[in-house]
Amino acid sequence: MALSDHERKLLAEMEAAFEQEDPRLVSTLTGSARTKQGSLVFYGIFGVLAGMGILFGGLIAKLIVVGLLGFVIALVGAFFIFTNFSIGRAGKRMPKAKKAKWSDRLEGRWDRRNYDN
């Protein structure tokens, strides 16, 4: 089903307002931020695995310093994983004031659309 000219114009206005309101969320939804997060998660997984290997190498060689270094590397890798891995959330948390403001404007446009026709 094709959109009418009025609906296309309204959709373009909504997209422009959405991009101005929260550009970070737009980049997350379009995928440009996801590739950066995915690579940081990959580096985190690599860091955990390398850190665990160094940790076990230090245990086998009975070198405490090497074991501690491996633990620190694994800890930093875990930090990268947990700070950049997201399930069910789009980017960072949005302030509630902006979200309510955006939803109020969207609701107003919807009401104007329904009452104009």
Z-matrix of the N, CA and C atoms (Angstrom, degrees):
N
C 1 1.445
C 2 1.530 1 108.15
N 3 1.294 2 116.59 1 124.19
C 4 1.460 3 121.68 2 -176.90
C 5 1.521 4 110.43 3 -81.18
N 6 1.329 5 114.95 4 151.88
C 7 1.459 6 120.75 5 177.60
C 8 1.520 7 109.99 6 -87.29
N 9 1.312 8 115.40 7 147.06
C 10 1.461 9 119.12 8 175.86
C 11 1.530 10 108.97 9 -76.90
N 12 1.319 11 116.18 10 169.66
C 13 1.471 12 119.84 11 179.06
C 14 1.514 13 111.40 12 -61.35
N 15 1.326 14 116.33 13 -39.74
C 16 1.465 15 120.29 14 179.43
C 17 1.531 16 110.95 15 -63.63
N 18 1.329 17 116.47 16 -42.11
C 19 1.465 18 120.13 17 179.77
C 20 1.525 19 111.43 18 -67.94
N 21 1.332 20 117.57 19 -38.61
C 22 1.474 21 120.25 20 176.09
C 23 1.520 22 111.44 21 -62.65
N 24 1.329 23 116.11 22 -42.59
C 25 1.463 24 120.56 23 179.34
C 26 1.524 25 110.18 24 -63.99
N 27 1.329 26 116.98 25 -43.56
C 28 1.453 27 121.47 26 179.21
C 29 1.531 28 111.15 27 -64.05
N 30 1.315 29 116.88 28 -40.37
C 31 1.464 30 120.90 29 178.00
C 32 1.526 31 111.31 30 -64.81
N 33 1.327 32 117.19 31 -40.77
C 34 1.466 33 120.81 32 177.82
C 35 1.525 34 111.05 33 -64.11
N 36 1.337 35 117.08 34 -39.50
C 37 1.465 36 120.57 35 177.24
C 38 1.523 37 111.19 36 -64.44
N 39 1.326 38 115.87 37 -41.51
C 40 1.465 39 119.77 38 179.46
C 41 1.526 40 111.02 39 -65.03
N 42 1.333 41 117.80 40 -40.67
C 43 1.459 42 120.95 41 178.84
C 44 1.523 43 110.97 42 -65.36
N 45 1.337 44 117.54 43 -41.48
C 46 1.460 45 120.84 44 178.95
C 47 1.521 46 110.88 45 -64.53
N 48 1.326 47 117.21 46 -42.44
C 49 1.459 48 120.46 47 178.25
C 50 1.520 49 110.94 48 -65.39
N 51 1.311 50 116.39 49 -37.91
C 52 1.458 51 121.02 50 179.56
C 53 1.531 52 110.85 51 -65.60
N 54 1.343 53 116.69 52 -40.88
C 55 1.461 54 120.40 53 178.09
C 56 1.521 55 111.48 54 -65.78
N 57 1.326 56 118.05 55 -35.97
C 58 1.461 57 120.96 56 177.91
C 59 1.520 58 111.11 57 -72.62
N 60 1.323 59 116.79 58 -36.55
C 61 1.462 60 121.47 59 -175.81
C 62 1.535 61 112.15 60 -68.34
N 63 1.330 62 117.42 61 -47.04
C 64 1.455 63 120.31 62 -176.60
C 65 1.528 64 110.34 63 -147.31
N 66 1.343 65 117.41 64 83.45
C 67 1.460 66 119.37 65 -178.19
C 68 1.530 67 113.11 66 -66.07
N 69 1.322 68 117.44 67 -28.44
C 70 1.465 69 120.25 68 179.01
C 71 1.525 70 111.03 69 -64.97
N 72 1.328 71 115.98 70 -41.59
C 73 1.453 72 119.70 71 178.64
C 74 1.527 73 110.81 72 -67.53
N 75 1.324 74 116.68 73 -38.10
C 76 1.466 75 120.09 74 178.05
C 77 1.522 76 110.01 75 -62.18
N 78 1.337 77 117.52 76 -43.29
C 79 1.464 78 119.61 77 179.29
C 80 1.526 79 111.08 78 -66.47
N 81 1.327 80 116.95 79 -33.20
C 82 1.462 81 119.84 80 176.60
C 83 1.522 82 110.95 81 -67.30
N 84 1.320 83 116.71 82 -42.79
C 85 1.454 84 120.06 83 -178.23
C 86 1.526 85 112.34 84 -72.01
N 87 1.320 86 117.82 85 -30.85
C 88 1.460 87 119.59 86 178.95
C 89 1.518 88 112.04 87 -80.66
N 90 1.330 89 118.25 88 -15.10
C 91 1.453 90 120.70 89 173.52
C 92 1.508 91 114.87 90 107.68
N 93 1.323 92 120.55 91 -9.91
C 94 1.457 93 120.20 92 -177.74
C 95 1.522 94 111.60 93 -69.57
N 96 1.319 95 118.59 94 -34.38
C 97 1.459 96 120.50 95 178.53
C 98 1.525 97 111.07 96 -79.39
N 99 1.315 98 117.27 97 -28.93
C 100 1.469 99 120.65 98 -177.81
C 101 1.517 100 111.57 99 -64.67
N 102 1.331 101 117.99 100 -36.17
C 103 1.453 102 119.39 101 -179.46
C 104 1.521 103 110.62 102 -67.09
N 105 1.326 104 117.44 103 -36.03
C 106 1.464 105 120.66 104 177.28
C 107 1.521 106 109.86 105 -67.34
N 108 1.341 107 117.08 106 -44.13
C 109 1.459 108 120.24 107 178.54
C 110 1.520 109 110.89 108 -63.19
N 111 1.321 110 116.75 109 -40.77
C 112 1.460 111 120.27 110 -179.86
C 113 1.512 112 112.18 111 -62.45
N 114 1.343 113 116.55 112 -40.11
C 115 1.459 114 118.86 113 179.70
C 116 1.525 115 111.06 114 -69.30
N 117 1.345 116 117.44 115 -35.84
C 118 1.461 117 119.22 116 178.15
C 119 1.523 118 111.09 117 -68.76
N 120 1.320 119 117.27 118 -34.96
C 121 1.468 120 120.20 119 175.53
C 122 1.524 121 109.71 120 -65.36
N 123 1.343 122 116.78 121 -41.04
C 124 1.463 123 120.70 122 177.71
C 125 1.524 124 110.58 123 -60.84
N 126 1.345 125 117.52 124 -44.67
C 127 1.463 126 120.65 125 178.05
C 128 1.524 127 111.06 126 -63.38
N 129 1.320 128 116.20 127 -35.42
C 130 1.463 129 119.86 128 177.20
C 131 1.517 130 112.17 129 -64.93
N 132 1.334 131 116.68 130 -43.25
C 133 1.466 132 120.39 131 178.09
C 134 1.522 133 110.22 132 -63.69
N 135 1.332 134 115.78 133 -43.30
C 136 1.468 135 119.76 134 177.38
C 137 1.532 136 110.47 135 -61.04
N 138 1.333 137 116.87 136 -41.12
C 139 1.468 138 120.60 137 179.26
C 140 1.514 139 112.66 138 -63.64
N 141 1.334 140 116.54 139 -41.29
C 142 1.473 141 119.88 140 178.53
C 143 1.525 142 110.63 141 -63.88
N 144 1.341 143 116.09 142 -45.79
C 145 1.467 144 118.93 143 -179.63
C 146 1.529 145 111.71 144 -64.97
N 147 1.336 146 116.97 145 -43.45
C 148 1.467 147 119.70 146 178.41
C 149 1.515 148 111.02 147 -64.94
N 150 1.332 149 116.65 148 -41.46
C 151 1.460 150 120.51 149 178.58
C 152 1.517 151 112.90 150 -62.54
N 153 1.333 152 115.63 151 -40.41
C 154 1.466 153 118.53 152 177.92
C 155 1.528 154 111.09 153 -66.88
N 156 1.337 155 116.35 154 -38.06
C 157 1.466 156 119.33 155 176.66
C 158 1.522 157 111.63 156 -63.26
N 159 1.333 158 116.79 157 -43.73
C 160 1.470 159 120.29 158 178.06
C 161 1.520 160 110.52 159 -66.08
N 162 1.328 161 116.92 160 -39.20
C 163 1.465 162 121.22 161 178.30
C 164 1.528 163 110.84 162 -60.40
N 165 1.335 164 116.86 163 -48.22
C 166 1.462 165 119.32 164 179.07
C 167 1.520 166 111.40 165 -67.50
N 168 1.334 167 117.32 166 -34.03
C 169 1.465 168 120.00 167 175.34
C 170 1.522 169 111.41 168 -62.78
N 171 1.330 170 116.35 169 -40.03
C 172 1.458 171 120.23 170 176.54
C 173 1.516 172 112.73 171 -66.64
N 174 1.330 173 116.56 172 -35.92
C 175 1.463 174 119.81 173 177.10
C 176 1.524 175 111.53 174 -67.18
N 177 1.335 176 115.58 175 -41.71
C 178 1.463 177 119.33 176 -179.96
C 179 1.520 178 110.58 177 -67.03
N 180 1.332 179 117.15 178 -41.85
C 181 1.462 180 121.23 179 -179.45
C 182 1.525 181 112.15 180 -80.17
N 183 1.329 182 117.62 181 -6.58
C 184 1.464 183 124.15 182 -178.65
C 185 1.530 184 111.26 183 59.09
N 186 1.331 185 115.47 184 41.75
C 187 1.458 186 122.40 185 175.84
C 188 1.535 187 107.94 186 -113.25
N 189 1.327 188 115.00 187 109.59
C 190 1.456 189 120.43 188 -175.64
C 191 1.529 190 111.48 189 -64.98
N 192 1.305 191 117.12 190 -38.72
C 193 1.464 192 121.26 191 -177.71
C 194 1.536 193 110.56 192 -62.67
N 195 1.319 194 117.00 193 -41.99
C 196 1.469 195 120.80 194 179.76
C 197 1.529 196 109.62 195 -67.43
N 198 1.320 197 117.48 196 -39.92
C 199 1.460 198 121.20 197 177.66
C 200 1.524 199 111.84 198 -63.12
N 201 1.342 200 116.79 199 -42.46
C 202 1.463 201 120.58 200 177.42
C 203 1.529 202 111.48 201 -65.11
N 204 1.329 203 116.90 202 -39.21
C 205 1.454 204 120.67 203 177.64
C 206 1.534 205 110.50 204 -62.56
N 207 1.315 206 116.49 205 -42.79
C 208 1.463 207 120.46 206 177.25
C 209 1.519 208 112.05 207 -62.79
N 210 1.335 209 116.91 208 -39.39
C 211 1.460 210 120.87 209 177.89
C 212 1.525 211 111.26 210 -63.43
N 213 1.329 212 116.64 211 -43.53
C 214 1.468 213 120.93 212 -179.92
C 215 1.533 214 110.35 213 -64.18
N 216 1.327 215 117.22 214 -41.46
C 217 1.468 216 120.41 215 178.79
C 218 1.529 217 110.26 216 -63.84
N 219 1.328 218 117.47 217 -42.31
C 220 1.465 219 120.83 218 178.45
C 221 1.529 220 110.78 219 -65.47
N 222 1.315 221 117.35 220 -36.95
C 223 1.460 222 121.55 221 179.04
C 224 1.532 223 111.33 222 -66.06
N 225 1.326 224 117.02 223 -42.53
C 226 1.463 225 121.15 224 177.29
C 227 1.529 226 110.09 225 -64.62
N 228 1.317 227 117.27 226 -40.19
C 229 1.456 228 120.65 227 176.94
C 230 1.523 229 111.98 228 -62.16
N 231 1.327 230 116.38 229 -41.96
C 232 1.466 231 120.15 230 177.58
C 233 1.525 232 110.87 231 -64.40
N 234 1.317 233 116.88 232 -36.64
C 235 1.461 234 120.89 233 176.85
C 236 1.529 235 110.65 234 -61.49
N 237 1.337 236 117.61 235 -43.99
C 238 1.467 237 121.38 236 178.14
C 239 1.526 238 110.80 237 -62.43
N 240 1.319 239 117.08 238 -39.33
C 241 1.464 240 120.20 239 -179.44
C 242 1.524 241 110.21 240 -64.65
N 243 1.327 242 117.31 241 -50.38
C 244 1.459 243 120.08 242 -173.37
C 245 1.518 244 113.87 243 -74.43
N 246 1.326 245 118.47 244 -25.39
C 247 1.460 246 119.16 245 178.47
C 248 1.517 247 112.75 246 -84.15
N 249 1.332 248 118.84 247 -19.36
C 250 1.457 249 120.69 248 -176.24
C 251 1.518 250 114.08 249 -114.06
N 252 1.297 251 118.65 250 -8.04
C 253 1.455 252 121.46 251 -179.83
C 254 1.516 253 108.44 252 -91.64
N 255 1.334 254 116.83 253 126.78
C 256 1.459 255 119.61 254 -178.23
C 257 1.524 256 109.65 255 -135.06
N 258 1.314 257 115.41 256 130.27
C 259 1.454 258 121.43 257 174.60
C 260 1.528 259 106.68 258 -119.34
N 261 1.320 260 116.10 259 121.00
C 262 1.450 261 119.93 260 174.48
C 263 1.514 262 115.30 261 80.23
N 264 1.301 263 118.24 262 7.17
C 265 1.460 264 118.06 263 176.16
C 266 1.510 265 107.94 264 -129.91
N 267 1.275 266 116.16 265 144.01
C 268 1.459 267 121.35 266 -177.65
C 269 1.516 268 109.01 267 -101.41
N 270 1.317 269 116.31 268 98.24
C 271 1.457 270 119.56 269 178.08
C 272 1.505 271 111.97 270 72.45
N 273 1.308 272 115.20 271 -153.48
C 274 1.459 273 121.51 272 179.74
C 275 1.520 274 109.58 273 -80.25
N 276 1.331 275 115.36 274 167.84
C 277 1.453 276 120.17 275 178.89
C 278 1.518 277 110.48 276 -67.52
N 279 1.311 278 115.28 277 140.64
C 280 1.453 279 120.15 278 179.40
C 281 1.521 280 108.66 279 -96.24
N 282 1.317 281 117.62 280 140.73
C 283 1.463 282 118.94 281 174.89
C 284 1.518 283 110.75 282 -62.26
N 285 1.330 284 115.59 283 144.01
C 286 1.460 285 118.69 284 -176.16
C 287 1.520 286 112.00 285 -67.94
N 288 1.325 287 118.36 286 -30.57
C 289 1.463 288 120.28 287 -178.97
C 290 1.529 289 110.29 288 -63.64
N 291 1.320 290 117.90 289 -43.52
C 292 1.456 291 120.48 290 179.47
C 293 1.522 292 110.66 291 -66.53
N 294 1.310 293 116.98 292 -40.07
C 295 1.449 294 120.09 293 -178.36
C 296 1.521 295 110.90 294 -64.67
N 297 1.327 296 116.87 295 -43.88
C 298 1.458 297 120.08 296 179.18
C 299 1.529 298 110.08 297 -65.62
N 300 1.301 299 117.42 298 -39.54
C 301 1.458 300 121.80 299 -179.57
C 302 1.533 301 110.02 300 -62.76
N 303 1.311 302 116.85 301 -44.88
C 304 1.458 303 121.64 302 179.83
C 305 1.521 304 110.32 303 -65.58
N 306 1.321 305 117.02 304 -43.67
C 307 1.462 306 119.48 305 -178.34
C 308 1.526 307 110.94 306 -68.26
N 309 1.337 308 117.65 307 -34.19
C 310 1.461 309 119.64 308 176.80
C 311 1.525 310 111.22 309 -64.71
N 312 1.328 311 116.15 310 -41.62
C 313 1.459 312 119.35 311 178.40
C 314 1.529 313 111.05 312 -65.37
N 315 1.331 314 116.01 313 -41.08
C 316 1.460 315 119.95 314 178.80
C 317 1.526 316 110.87 315 -63.94
N 318 1.314 317 116.51 316 -41.17
C 319 1.456 318 120.42 317 178.37
C 320 1.530 319 111.25 318 -65.04
N 321 1.327 320 116.73 319 -39.16
C 322 1.460 321 120.29 320 177.14
C 323 1.520 322 111.78 321 -63.51
N 324 1.321 323 116.99 322 -41.04
C 325 1.468 324 119.90 323 177.34
C 326 1.518 325 111.34 324 -64.35
N 327 1.322 326 116.23 325 -39.02
C 328 1.455 327 120.10 326 178.83
C 329 1.521 328 110.45 327 -63.19
N 330 1.350 329 115.81 328 -43.33
C 331 1.456 330 119.70 329 179.23
C 332 1.525 331 111.04 330 -63.75
N 333 1.335 332 117.71 331 -43.31
C 334 1.462 333 120.70 332 179.03
C 335 1.528 334 110.35 333 -62.52
N 336 1.309 335 116.56 334 -38.33
C 337 1.462 336 120.58 335 -179.88
C 338 1.516 337 110.99 336 -64.34
N 339 1.320 338 116.52 337 -43.39
C 340 1.459 339 120.64 338 -178.34
C 341 1.527 340 112.16 339 -71.91
N 342 1.329 341 117.18 340 -34.76
C 343 1.464 342 119.08 341 -178.02
C 344 1.525 343 111.92 342 -82.33
N 345 1.348 344 118.60 343 -23.34
C 346 1.452 345 120.61 344 178.80
C 347 1.509 346 112.43 345 -72.93
N 348 1.313 347 116.36 346 -29.00
C 349 1.483 348 119.95 347 -177.07
C 350 1.482 349 111.92 348 -87.18
